[in-house]
């Protein structure tokens, strides 16, 4: 799993994300100042989306891609602190799970 946070995304970056969304907007797409991008296997991205939305005041959208390794990407939208908290919780839960299953 890989992740990045974009603080104050540019209009061009927002446009790229909106064009690549895999579904119609499920939330008001005008009220956010950061985007967290998380990429990994489908099963992990569904779990990551659930963790993110439970952890902080964010909303998650799937982002279409053309990855030959069949990886999936989600975008986590919200204020900077909420996106950072969501990413932190995702990393923590996946790290805890990795330690348990080894």
Residue, then its C-alpha position, 0 to 999 in steps of 0.5 A: x500500500x502506498x499513500x500521499x497527501x496533497x495539501x491545498x490541491x491545485x485546480x488542475x489536480x482537482x480536475x484530474x481527480x474529478x475526471x477519474x472518479x469511478x462514481x458520481x459524487x456522493x458528497x459536496x465536492x467543494x468543501x475540502x483543503x486536502x486530498x489523501x491518495x491511497x493505492x493498493x489491492x481492492x480488499x485493502x482499499x475497501x478496508x482503508x476507506x472504512x477506516x478513514x471515514x470512521x476515523x475523521x470527518x472525511x469522505x472517500x471516493x474511488x479513483x479509476x486507473x489503468x494499473x497492470x498490477x490491478x491496484x486500486x486507488x481511493x481519494x480521501x477528501x477533507x481538511x488537512x488535519x482530518x486527512x492526516x488523521x485518516x491516513x495515520x489510522x489506516x497505517x496504524x491498523x494495517x501495521x497492527x494487522x501485519x504484526x498479528x498475521x506474521 
